[in-house]
Amino acid sequence: MEAVIKDFIAKKLLPKKANIKYIATHEWGHFISTDDLNNPKSPMRVLFKRTKPKDFVSENARVDVYEFIADSIACNLNNITCKNSDKVVEYFLKGDV
């Protein structure tokens, strides 16, 4: 697994400080956000569309809103710098979703 993570980091599919915990929290991020993101009017879709290319934490985060949100949640929970991670976690913690 370590070799795969290093390979993904080298390919910029994961942030530099990613590890197995990052991957687990990323997948958990999918679990808690999918229902909200299926709504075309989700504020998280707007945040994704307004994010500048340089502000994506990985190439994976650029793929779609689902990956963007999961990466943002994982960054926040793993203390990895990510421009919008605090906004994303705050949104999902509010309980309005």
JOTAMO-V885289 format. One record per backbone hydrogen bond with DSSP energy under -1.0 kcal/mol. NH is the residue of the N-H (numbers start at 1). CO is the residue of the C=O. Records with the same first field share a line. If there is no record, write none. Layout:
BEGIN
NH=CO ; CO
END
This chain:
BEGIN
5=1
6=2
7=3
8=4
9=5
10=6
11=7
12=9
13=8
14=8
18=15
23=19
24=20
25=21
26=22
27=23
28=24
29=25
30=26
31=27
32=28
33=29
34=30
37=33
38=34
39=36
42=39
45=42
46=42
47=43
48=44
49=45
50=46
55=52
56=53
59=12
63=60
68=64
69=65
70=66
71=67
72=68
73=69
74=70
75=71
76=72
77=73
78=74
79=76
80=75
85=82
88=84
89=85
90=86
91=87
92=88
93=89
94=90
END
